[in-house]
C-alpha cells in the first residue's frame, strides 16, 4: 500500500515542487539541481526508500552544490530514521 501511494506522489511532483520544498527548508535549489533531483526521485525512489544507496548519494554529491547536498543529506537521513522507527 505504501509503495502505491509513494509512486503516485512522485509521479505528481514537479520541478517547482522541488524548488519550493527547498525554499521551505532553507535551501536554494537551482533549476538544474531540481532537474537532477527529479530524475533521481523518479528513477531511484525505491532504492532511497528501502536501501542505503551510498553510491547514489555520492553521485548526487558530485552533481549538486555542497550546500544543497549537505542539507538534503541531513533531511534524507532524518526521514529514514522516522521511517525505520514506525
ABEGO torsion letter per residue (X at the ends): XAAAAAAAAAAABBAAAAAAAAAAAGBBBBAAAAAAAAAAAAAAAAAAAABBBAAAAAAAAAABBAAAAAAAAAAAAAAAAAAAAX
